[in-house]
Amino acid sequence: MNCIAMIPARYAASRFPGKLMQDLAGKTVILRTYEATVKTQLFSEVYVVTDSEIIFNEITSNGGKCIMSKEEHESGSDRIAEAVANVPCDVVVNVQGDEPFTEKASLAKLLLVFEDDHDHNIDLASLMVEITDEDEIINPNTVKVIVNEDNFALYFSRSPIPYPRAKDDNTRYFKHKGVYAFRKQAILDFAVLPMKMLEATEKIECIRYLEYNRRIKMVETTVQGVEIDTPEDLEKARRLWK
């Protein structure tokens, strides 16, 4: 099975513009993420996919591989769909550019879904991690997911789901880590499906699959990491890196 990784990278992020070019222990966030993904040794190729010459030059000048987007895109998966069309692979993993703590164990569990799926019943898999901090549960920057008994996603939201109307010590909350693994044809299909109301409202791209009756296999990991959405997240990442 030929697996590649692609890292979509926009310079003009809405919540924290230029965050991928911020310094993290002597290197930019995007370069840290690229190097961490390469270091896993799980992929035949790793590419950054961007609309920014600044990011393109940052990756290529440090010996990395980068693809410039030809069109404007609403989501990272749309950006990857354009880039992967002419790249030979069976599975493409979408690693978020703002996750410099990307590590091997979680990605290996994600790829195992496809290695065990001999009948090709699963087109898309993603990661989730249990969260217990109340501030994180209610934080709209943290995307939550609920699943069925077979760990297929039922819904994703920026709101707390399930809503804690009855306080119950058995209630569990899971954060969706923005790492997706697609069969190549699945991500090509994704790009031609028009965005619908729920995705547009929540601004969560994987909801598009659910709205079109596609299934997403969720894989639980215990690795939290740090997703850099705000300047406060960057400071947290800097402390953690030390």
N, C-alpha and C positions, 0 to 999 in steps of 0.2 A: 504494500500500500504506500503510494507516494504522497507524503504529507508536506505541505509548505505552510509557512506563516506569513501573514500580511498585517502590517501595522498602519491603520489609517491615521493620518496626522494632519489636522487643520491648524493653521497658525492663529486664525481669528476665532478662537473659542469664545462662546457667548459669555460664560461666567467668569473666565479668567484669560483674556486675550494674551497670546504669547507665552502661555504657561509651558509649552513643550520646549521652549528655548531658555527657560529659567535654569539657573545653576543648581546642581545637586551634587555636592561634594566634588567640585572640580570639573564636572561634565554636565551637559544639558540633559534635561529630563528625557527627551526623545532618544538621545544616544544611549542613555542608561537602559531604557526600555529595549532598544534594539539589541544591545550587547547581552542583556539578560536573556532575551529570547534565543539568540544564537547559542548562548552558553548551555542551554538545555540539551542541545545535540539531538533534538527530536525531529528536526525538519531538514529536508534536502535543500531547501532554500528559505531565506528570510528576507522580506522586502518591506521597506517603508513606502507607503503610497500617500502622496501629498499633492496639494494645490499650491504649495509655497516654495518659491525658489530658495528662501532662507533655510527651510528644513531640508530641501533637496541637497543643497550645498553642504549642510552640516553632516548629513549621513555619508555622502559620497566622498567628502574630503577626509573622512575618518575610515575609509576603506569599506563602507557598507554599500548595500544595494538599495536603490530607490527608484520609484516609478512616478512620473509626473502625471497627474490626472488631466484628461483632455476636456472634461466637462465639469460643470458645477453639480454637487451632489447634496442631497438632504441628510444622508446618514453615512456612517463609516462603511456599512455593508454595501450600500450602493457604490461607494468609491472602490471597494474591493472587487465588486462584480465587473466593473469596467476593466480593472487591471488584470484580473485573472483569466479573462476570456481567451487570451493567447498563451497562457502559461500552462504547460502540462502538469497535471496533478490529479489525485483522486479526492483528497480532502484538503481544504484550506481552513486554517485557524485564524480568526480575527482577534488579534491581541491589541488591546487599547493602548494608544500612545502615551497615556498618562499613568501607566502602571509600571514604574521602574522596578518594582519588587516581584515581577513575574518570575515564577519558579517552576522547576521541572515536575515535581510530584503531581501538582494539580493538572497540568497540561497532559501528562501521561495518562491520568485517569480519564480525561476527556477523550483522548484518542482511542483508549481501550473500548469505548462504546462502539466504535466503527469496526474495530478488529473482531469483536464478538458478534457483530450484526451481519451474519453471513448471507442473509436473504435481502439485505439492503432495505430494511423496513424503516430505518431512521435516517432522516436527511439532515437533521440539525440537532446539536447538543450544546449545552452551556453549563456554566458553573454557578453554584450557590454556596453560601457559607452562613451558618447560624449566627444571629446577632442577639445580644441580650441587653445592650445599653439602650435605655429609653430614648435618649437624645438622638441616637442613630436611627431608631425605629421610626421616629416622627420626622426625621430630616428628609425633605423632599429631594435632596441631592442623592440620597440612598434609595436605589430602586429595590423594591421588595417583590418577592415571588411566592405564590402558593402553588402546591403541586398535588396530584392525586396519589393514590397508594402505589402506583408504579413509577412515581417520580417524573411524570410528564407535567409540564407547566399548565396550570389552569388560567392564571392571569399574572400580569406584572403591574405594579403601580408605584407611584411616588408617595402615595398615602400609606398609612399602616394597614397591612392586610395580613391576617384577618383583623377586623376592627375589634378591639377589646371591650365589647359591651358587657360581657360577664368576665370578671377577673378570674383567671384560671391559671394555676401554676404549670399546667401541662401545655399551655399555648406556646408554640415555637414560631419564631420569626426568621426568615431567611433573606439575606441580601443577595441580589443578583450581581455577580461579578461579570463585568462586561466582556467576557471572553466567549466567543462562539466558535464552534467547529462545524463546517458545512461540507457536504458532498458538493463537488464542483457544480453539478447541474442545479443543485438546490439554490445556490447563491446567484446563479445566472437567472433562474426563475424569479427569485426575490426582486431583482432589479426591475423587472417588467410589470410587477404587481403595483397598481396605483395605491398610494397611501390612503387609508380610510380614517374615519372620525376618531377612533380610540387612540391610534398611534399619534395622530396630529394633536390630540388633546394632551396626552401624557408626555409626548416627546420621548417615546421609548420605541426604538425601531423594531425590536423582536415581537411587539404586539401585532405587527403586520402579518406575521405567520399565523397567529391565533385567529385573526379576523378572517383569514382565508382557509380556516379549518385544517391547518398544518399542525403537526405535533412537534414539540420541543422536549427532548429528553434532558432532564436536569441531573447534574452530577454533584453530589455534596463534597465539599472540601473543608478542611479545618484551617486553611491558611487565609488570614484576613488581608494582609498587605495594606497598601495605602494607595487610594486613587486620588490623584491630584486634581480636584475641581475648583479649589479656592486657594488664596494665598495662605490661609491657615493650614490647609492640607500640605502645602509645600513646606511650611515650617515643621510640621509633624514629620514629614518624610526626611527632612534634614537631620532632625534629632534621632530618628530611627536608624538612619544610615551610619551614624557615629557608633 
